[in-house]
Amino acid sequence: MGDQLRLQFNQVNNNGEVQGKLNLIVSKLDEYDSMMEVWSDSLDPANAAEVAAFSTVLTDLELQVKSLYDYEEESFFLALGETLRSNQTLQTLLLALSAIVLVSGGVLGLSLRRTVAALREEMRERERAESDLIDANDQIVKSEKLAAIGQLSGGVAHDLRNPLGAIKNSVYMVDKQLTAAGILDDNPKLRRYLDIIDQQIIRSNRIITDLMTFARVGSPTLTETDLAKVLEETLETMVINDNVKLSQEIDSDLYPVMADGEQLQRAFVNLANNAQEAMPNGGQLTITAQIANNHVEISFSDTGEGISEENIGKIFDPLFTTKTKGTGLGLAVCNEIVLQHGGTISAHRNEESSGGTTFKVLLPASGNNGQAQSVTTNDS
């Protein structure tokens, strides 16, 4: 092949620099011929069609280059030489060849142009497939981590609940007897200590409940569900702080979704509580639900300080929290529930004028289930 190309290139006018460049091309193609012989001897049958197709392309190039008067080399020589030295794929070599830009004279045939275009599209498809595979592997690792933490959480929570109950009962009896004896009336400091114990028992029970909830997140039982009704029941069970104003905008014509209403309610309660905890000094909690193409979008927006750019990519990780009294499981539970419903959950900082953070849950309408994924952005 190299000799045949040399005959074609010798027709170029006697430009020393151009001739030298073209001779280098021919030399490299000679190297390619030698490598093809080695590869052919130990060729995997699965790659035979690929090699044959590439050889056809080079032959087509050889026949169609009639004259070559001027060109811009771009990165051809570096790419071609590096390709041959490092045994890179045939696709890379073909892309290197396609980098020659013909300014005048002969042109590459339509067959080659089509082949290069198809090859570029194939490489883009491979890159997308590799990216999807990485995302899928990350999701598998995260799911395995969630499962392991869930098992551990369930066991620890169960073991802690019994002794904590005994402590609560004992403190109650001590309080009752001290009150009956009038001791607490004369000793306000002792009363404060008993109150602290009682408050910490309540907090510990809340942590145990979070652990148990996290451990129980399993596969949802999907039925066609009215999201407006689920949200209505969620609001009925929620406790809204006195310093928080609740605003709700729920469309009446929401699409039905295939969902486990109990699991979604658990996720919505977590998101609402998370929003309230982000506003210790009060603010506004806005809950909206609307149709978004073939999905239903539910948003929980607060007017707190907002999530920092540093933390916004970590908020759905199990055990990650910025709260002094948090367990780091609430948002992880929400994330897992939404993913198992084929939906997405995202978080972003609100505009500076309103402040705070908005969490958006996107669920596929019945019959239009989408691919599960978790997304976090810091777009305003």
Secondary structure, DSSP 8 states (H G I E B T S, - for coil): -HHHHHHHHTTS---HHHHHHHHHHHHHHHHHHHHHHHHHHT--GGGHHHHHHHHHHHHHHHHH---EEEEE-TTHHHHHHHHHHHT--HHHHHHHHHT-EEEEE----HHHHHHHHHHHHHHHHHHHHHHHHHHHHHHHHHHHHHHHHHHHHHHHHHHHHHHHHHHHHHHHHHHHHHHHTTHHHH-HHHHHHHHHHHHHHHHHHHHHHHHHHHHT------EEE-HHHHHHHHHHH----TTEEEEEEE-TT---EEE-HHHHHHHHHHHHHHHHHT-TT-EEEEEEEEEETTEEEEEEE--SS---TTTTTTTTSTT---STT--S-HHHHHHHHHHHTT-EEEEEE--TTT-SEEEEEEEEBTT-----EE------
